[in-house]
Every structure is written in C-alpha cells, then in structure tokens.
Amino acid sequence: MLTGKFKRGVSPEASDSRAGYMADLKKQGKAEWSTYDEVKDREDYWNLVAILKRIAKGKGGYYKG
C-alpha cells in the first residue's frame, strides 16, 4: 500500500497488482481471494496509510506516491 500504486476510491488495474488481478477475476465470475476487498472501503485503513506515508517522507524513506 505504501508503494503508491493503490489510491483511495480507485480500483487497481489487473496488470499493476495482484489485488487488481484478483478484482478482475471476480468481475469474470471466477474464484478469487483477496484481502484488499476487506480493507478497500475502510476509512481507518486509508487514514493509517496516509499517516505511514507522511512518516516515511519525513524520515527520508523511499515513497513515490
């Protein structure tokens, strides 16, 4: 989540991530399992991700998002 490829309210692309691939399988009616579905709409989860991104930037860590 800290790589910047996931955004709040935006479905991941099937070619960009495993979560996107799993979402694509689900759209096709195929069996899938993804923990992303469990957190994608949780406000507390996205707030935590935002805090971690700010910490990483402040510490000089790598963050490209």
N, C-alpha and C positions, 0 to 999 in steps of 0.2 A: 504494500500500500504506500510505502514511502518513496517508491521509485518515480512517482508522478504519472504513471500510466492509468491510474484509476482516479476518477473525478466523481464528486457527489452528484447524483442525478443523471449520470451519463453511463449507458451500458457499455461495457468493454467490448472491443472488436474481437471476433473469433481468432483472427490472425495475430493479435497482440498479446494474448494472455491465456492461461489455462481457464480462468474464470469466464472469459469471453467464449472460448471453445465450448465449455460446458453449457453456457447460456444458449449457444447456437444449437447444440444437441437437443436441449429442452424444447426449443422452438420447432424442431423437426419431429418432436414426439418420441425421441429416443431416450433410453435410460441415461440418467446423468446423476451426479452427486457433486455438490459444490458448497463449501462453507460461505462463499461470497453471498449467496442468496440469503443466508441467515443474518448478515450484517449490513447489506447494501442500503437498507432503508432506516437504519438506526442512527438517530441524531447523535447520541452519546458516542457512538463509534467514530463518526466523522469528526466530532469535536476533539476526540483523543488524537486522531491522525493529524489534525491541524496543529495541536499543541506539540506533538512529536516533531513535525516539520519545522516549527519555529525553533525548537531546541537544537535540532540538527544544524540549521542555518547559523544560529548563534554560537555554536561550538566549532564552526568551520567545517562541519561534516559535509559529505557529498550529498547533495539533493538537487535534482534537476527540474523539479516540478514548479 
